[in-house]
């Protein structure tokens, strides 16, 4: 990454929370990637609901999502063009868009594993006039990996420190950690810890008709049910050894409701779910990264003040956001997919087998070229 001319890529990320589309314009011409412009683009309510409903479609019927695939691509393209409109750059200045896509299904552990992210790449190239790199998970899955998490390779590239053992925690719908040993001879590891915001958001949506618990206010007003928390933490996923990944297919209200008795208090359940996220993260760090000296958080979870408070209360390590390291926590994931697009264009590997469980490092993503 070193040249006199800007080397510009757009990273596009919409996570399992589906709370919006994060778009980041990144310059890779210098040693450290430079964030130039960002945009948070809201999903139109009808499209967001259609995406949520698509989660319930059986695997055998996923081919019916052609229309939603196109509509999603149109929304992604609109977000990219709005971002560019806020800069002095044109489409021809951008080398490629790295589009994670919207995850509809993630099944790495079945007989024929697959992961489906929609957002038609061909349609996006037509609408934006920019090459698109998409379908980042398939190559890793084909070599025996989980196809997730994929951000740890980017975390290694920008957040590694040769004097301190660090852990980067991304708290989106699902939480995951990246373990960055100060000794570069030690493997970088990482995995999904369990639910991040997904259960808390779902609970708020169902019982408070709100998309999320702003600042963790409801959780802070409740009292954690210790017995329920212990029961939830006994789930088989938390006992699995890495590599492992998960999603909303597993951690959802149906999963939660199996453990809840009648007569519950809404605030107490929210407090319990907040502790479930915090405890599963810190337990994972304690078990698999006991030498950790610093913990840095990114993703939407940083805005939940109560969650951040509980994370710090559970560990002697300092807990801060990645902003201290020079990258705003809201944009780490979008930047990661700009970086993965950069890696693809330069035919450099993008996965970490020590994280995903793949048999080998591979180039991630599929290039869809814009036809002039």
C-alpha distance (Angstrom), angle and dihedral (degrees) to the residues before:
residue distance angle dihedral
X1 . . .
X2 3.77 . .
X3 3.81 127.8 .
X4 3.81 139.1 123.4
X5 3.80 94.8 -118.0
X6 3.80 122.7 67.9
X7 3.80 113.8 -99.2
X8 3.77 101.3 -153.2
X9 3.79 129.4 -164.7
X10 3.78 132.9 166.6
X11 3.80 119.5 -138.1
X12 3.78 118.9 -156.1
X13 3.79 124.3 -166.2
X14 3.79 135.0 172.9
X15 3.77 112.6 169.0
X16 3.76 135.9 -158.6
X17 3.81 90.7 -82.0
X18 3.83 89.1 64.1
X19 3.80 87.9 -153.6
X20 3.80 92.8 139.5
X21 3.78 146.4 -43.4
X22 3.80 116.6 -83.8
X23 3.81 114.8 -152.1
X24 3.80 124.3 -173.0
X25 3.81 130.8 -177.6
X26 3.80 108.7 -151.4
X27 3.81 133.0 -174.7
X28 3.81 114.9 -146.5
X29 3.82 97.9 -179.2
X30 3.80 91.7 102.0
X31 3.79 131.3 59.9
X32 3.79 91.8 -104.3
X33 3.83 115.1 47.7
X34 3.81 110.4 -111.9
X35 3.79 120.3 -142.0
X36 3.81 107.2 -140.9
X37 3.80 106.3 172.0
X38 3.78 138.4 -3.0
X39 3.78 137.6 -165.4
X40 3.78 134.8 -174.7
X41 3.80 109.4 -152.8
X42 3.80 119.4 -166.5
X43 3.78 120.2 -133.8
X44 3.81 112.0 -119.2
X45 3.81 106.1 -109.5
X46 3.81 95.0 -117.0
X47 3.80 94.0 50.0
X48 3.79 92.0 45.3
X49 3.80 90.1 52.7
X50 3.81 91.2 47.6
X51 3.81 89.9 52.9
X52 3.80 91.3 49.1
X53 3.81 90.8 48.9
X54 3.82 90.3 49.8
X55 3.80 89.0 66.4
X56 3.81 88.6 72.8
X57 3.79 95.8 53.8
X58 3.84 111.8 111.7
X59 3.80 116.2 -110.9
X60 3.80 91.2 -112.3
X61 3.81 91.2 58.5
X62 3.80 99.7 48.4
X63 3.80 90.3 106.2
X64 3.81 86.6 72.4
X65 3.81 89.9 73.8
X66 3.82 95.1 82.8
X67 3.80 93.9 113.4
X68 3.81 93.6 46.2
X69 3.82 88.8 47.0
X70 3.81 88.8 59.3
X71 3.80 95.5 43.0
X72 3.80 90.1 50.2
X73 3.80 90.0 51.2
X74 3.80 90.1 51.6
X75 3.80 90.8 53.3
X76 3.82 92.0 47.1
X77 3.81 89.6 49.8
X78 3.79 92.1 49.7
X79 3.80 89.2 53.1
X80 3.82 92.3 51.0
X81 3.80 93.5 48.2
X82 3.81 91.7 48.3
X83 3.78 88.9 52.4
X84 3.81 92.3 51.7
X85 3.81 90.8 47.1
X86 3.81 87.3 63.7
X87 3.82 91.4 56.9
X88 3.79 138.0 56.1
X89 3.81 91.0 -113.7
X90 3.80 129.3 102.7
X91 3.80 130.7 -150.5
X92 3.80 91.2 -97.1
X93 3.81 89.6 60.2
X94 3.81 92.5 61.6
X95 3.80 117.4 84.8
X96 3.80 95.8 -160.2
X97 3.78 147.1 -28.0
X98 3.79 115.6 -119.4
X99 3.80 103.3 -149.8
X100 3.79 119.2 -172.7
X101 3.81 89.5 -172.5
X102 3.78 126.7 -150.1
X103 3.78 112.1 -62.0
X104 3.80 112.9 -128.9
X105 3.79 98.7 163.9
X106 3.81 134.3 11.1
X107 3.81 114.1 -175.5
X108 3.81 109.9 159.4
X109 3.81 95.9 150.7
X110 3.81 103.6 54.1
X111 3.81 125.5 97.6
X112 3.80 92.5 -94.9
X113 3.81 101.3 29.6
X114 3.78 121.2 -154.6
X115 3.79 143.1 156.4
X116 3.80 123.1 -150.0
X117 3.79 124.2 -154.4
X118 3.79 117.5 171.6
X119 3.81 131.1 -151.5
X120 3.81 109.2 110.3
X121 3.82 107.7 -114.9
X122 3.81 95.1 -158.7
X123 3.80 91.0 54.1
X124 3.79 90.2 48.6
X125 3.80 93.2 53.5
X126 3.80 89.8 50.3
X127 3.80 93.2 50.7
X128 3.81 99.0 40.5
X129 3.80 102.8 31.1
X130 3.81 88.5 -133.2
X131 3.81 131.3 114.5
X132 3.80 112.8 -106.7
X133 3.80 129.2 -146.9
X134 3.81 111.4 -160.5
X135 3.82 143.0 148.6
X136 3.80 93.0 61.5
X137 3.80 97.8 166.9
X138 3.81 103.1 55.1
X139 3.81 98.8 73.9
X140 3.80 91.3 53.6
X141 3.82 92.2 47.4
X142 3.81 90.9 50.0
X143 3.80 89.1 58.4
X144 3.80 93.3 51.8
X145 3.80 99.5 -88.7
X146 3.78 133.3 129.3
X147 3.80 92.2 -116.8
X148 3.81 87.4 -128.4
X149 2.91 154.3 119.8
X150 3.80 94.9 26.5
X151 3.81 102.1 166.8
X152 3.85 95.4 77.0
X153 3.81 92.6 82.0
X154 3.80 88.5 57.0
X155 3.79 90.7 44.8
X156 3.80 88.3 54.9
X157 3.79 91.4 49.8
X158 3.82 96.2 51.9
X159 3.82 108.7 20.6
X160 3.82 106.3 39.8
X161 3.79 116.5 122.0
X162 3.80 122.2 -167.7
X163 3.81 93.3 -150.9
X164 3.81 103.1 45.4
X165 3.79 135.9 47.1
X166 3.79 106.2 -126.9
X167 3.78 137.7 -174.3
X168 3.80 121.8 -157.9
X169 3.80 113.3 -155.1
X170 3.79 120.3 -162.9
X171 3.79 112.7 -162.8
X172 3.77 110.1 -168.4
X173 3.77 123.2 129.8
X174 3.81 85.2 -47.3
X175 3.80 122.7 30.5
X176 3.78 122.6 -131.1
X177 3.78 136.3 173.8
X178 3.79 134.8 -144.3
X179 3.80 115.8 -156.3
X180 3.81 111.4 -150.1
X181 3.83 111.2 -172.0
X182 3.79 114.4 -157.7
X183 3.82 87.3 -133.0
X184 3.80 105.3 80.4
X185 3.80 89.5 -156.5
X186 3.79 88.8 68.6
X187 3.78 118.1 82.9
X188 3.77 120.9 -106.2
X189 3.79 108.2 -122.8
X190 3.77 134.8 -172.9
X191 3.77 144.0 155.1
X192 3.79 145.3 166.9
X193 3.82 111.2 -75.5
X194 3.80 97.0 -165.8
X195 3.79 135.2 -95.2
X196 3.78 117.6 6.4
X197 3.78 112.1 173.6
X198 3.80 98.0 -26.3
X199 3.82 99.4 93.4
X200 3.79 94.4 39.0
X201 3.80 90.8 49.7
X202 3.79 92.9 46.3
X203 3.81 91.1 50.0
X204 3.80 91.7 50.7
X205 3.78 91.4 47.7
X206 3.79 94.5 50.4
X207 3.79 100.6 41.4
X208 3.80 105.3 23.1
X209 3.84 101.0 27.6
X210 3.79 88.6 -128.5
X211 3.79 126.2 123.3
X212 3.80 95.1 -131.4
X213 3.79 144.3 -6.3
X214 3.82 100.8 -93.9
X215 3.79 108.5 -134.6
X216 3.80 89.6 -15.2
X217 3.80 90.5 -78.7
X218 3.81 96.2 149.1
X219 3.81 91.6 45.9
X220 3.81 91.2 50.0
X221 3.81 90.7 52.5
X222 3.81 93.4 53.6
X223 3.77 136.0 71.6
X224 3.79 119.3 -122.9
X225 3.79 115.5 -116.4
X226 3.81 99.8 -130.7
X227 3.80 93.7 -163.4
X228 3.81 93.0 50.9
X229 3.80 91.8 46.3
X230 3.81 91.0 51.8
X231 3.80 90.7 48.9
X232 3.81 93.0 50.3
X233 3.80 91.7 48.5
X234 3.80 89.7 54.8
X235 3.80 90.1 66.7
X236 3.80 113.6 126.4
X237 3.81 93.8 -116.3
X238 3.80 92.3 64.8
X239 3.80 89.9 52.5
X240 3.81 94.4 53.3
X241 3.77 118.2 106.0
X242 3.82 118.0 -127.1
X243 2.93 141.3 -65.0
X244 3.78 91.1 71.6
X245 3.77 139.1 135.0
X246 3.77 134.8 -177.0
X247 3.79 143.1 176.4
X248 3.78 147.9 -173.5
X249 3.82 88.6 -62.0
X250 3.79 86.1 74.6
X251 3.79 108.7 24.7
X252 3.79 105.9 52.3
X253 3.80 140.4 117.7
X254 3.79 91.7 -82.2
X255 3.81 88.3 58.6
X256 3.80 91.2 46.9
X257 3.80 98.0 44.5
X258 3.80 91.5 59.5
X259 3.80 87.6 70.2
X260 3.81 102.4 40.2
X261 3.78 123.1 96.4
X262 3.79 122.9 -147.2
X263 3.77 118.2 -92.5
X264 3.79 95.5 43.0
X265 3.80 123.1 158.9
X266 3.81 113.1 -121.1
X267 3.80 93.8 -140.0
X268 3.80 92.3 48.2
X269 3.80 91.3 53.2
X270 3.81 91.0 48.2
X271 3.79 90.1 50.5
X272 3.80 89.8 49.7
X273 3.81 91.4 50.5
X274 3.80 90.5 49.4
X275 3.80 89.2 53.2
X276 3.81 90.5 46.2
X277 3.80 90.3 59.1
X278 3.81 94.7 43.1
X279 3.80 95.4 44.0
X280 3.81 96.1 46.2
X281 3.82 90.1 51.4
X282 3.81 96.2 48.6
X283 3.80 92.9 42.3
X284 3.80 89.5 53.5
X285 3.79 90.9 50.7
X286 3.80 92.9 46.6
X287 3.80 92.2 49.6
X288 3.79 101.6 40.8
X289 3.80 103.5 23.8
X290 3.83 105.7 31.4
X291 3.81 92.7 156.0
X292 3.80 92.9 60.7
X293 3.80 114.1 138.5
X294 3.82 100.9 174.3
X295 3.80 133.5 30.8
X296 3.79 120.8 -162.0
X297 3.80 123.1 -170.6
X298 3.79 129.5 -152.1
X299 3.79 134.3 168.7
X300 3.77 132.0 56.8
X301 3.78 92.9 -51.4
X302 3.81 90.8 76.9
X303 3.81 88.7 74.9
X304 3.80 91.7 60.1
X305 3.80 98.7 89.1
X306 3.80 92.9 -172.9
X307 3.81 91.4 53.1
X308 3.81 91.2 49.1
X309 3.80 90.1 48.9
X310 3.80 92.0 51.4
X311 3.79 92.6 47.5
X312 3.81 90.6 55.3
X313 3.81 91.4 45.7
X314 3.81 90.6 57.3
X315 3.81 97.4 53.8
X316 3.79 141.3 45.2
X317 3.81 89.9 -144.2
X318 3.78 118.4 98.4
X319 3.81 111.5 -99.8
X320 3.81 117.5 -155.0
X321 3.79 139.1 143.1
X322 3.81 124.8 -95.0
X323 3.80 88.5 -108.1
X324 3.81 86.5 88.0
X325 3.82 87.0 60.1
X326 3.79 91.7 52.4
X327 3.81 100.8 -97.5
X328 3.79 120.4 98.2
X329 3.83 108.8 -124.3
X330 3.80 92.8 -127.7
X331 3.81 92.9 62.8
X332 3.80 105.9 40.3
X333 3.82 94.6 97.1
X334 3.81 95.1 46.5
X335 3.80 89.7 47.9
X336 3.80 88.8 50.5
X337 3.80 91.5 60.0
X338 3.79 91.8 46.8
X339 3.82 85.6 54.0
X340 3.81 92.3 47.8
X341 3.81 88.6 52.6
X342 3.82 88.7 50.8
X343 3.81 89.2 50.7
X344 3.82 90.9 50.1
X345 3.80 94.5 50.2
X346 3.82 89.7 49.8
X347 3.82 91.1 43.5
X348 3.77 92.1 -120.6
X349 3.78 122.5 146.2
X350 3.80 117.9 -99.3
X351 3.80 106.5 -174.8
X352 3.79 130.1 76.4
X353 3.83 110.9 -141.2
X354 3.81 88.6 -158.7
X355 3.82 86.4 62.8
X356 3.80 105.6 36.2
X357 3.80 99.8 29.4
X358 3.81 93.1 -121.3
X359 3.80 118.7 156.1
X360 3.79 92.8 -122.0
X361 3.80 144.1 -3.2
X362 3.80 111.8 -84.1
X363 3.79 139.9 179.6
X364 3.80 107.2 -99.4
X365 3.77 129.2 -142.7
X366 3.78 139.7 26.8
X367 3.81 122.4 -99.2
X368 3.80 118.1 -133.2
X369 3.80 108.1 -171.8
X370 3.76 125.0 -146.2
X371 3.79 112.9 -119.6
X372 3.78 112.3 -139.2
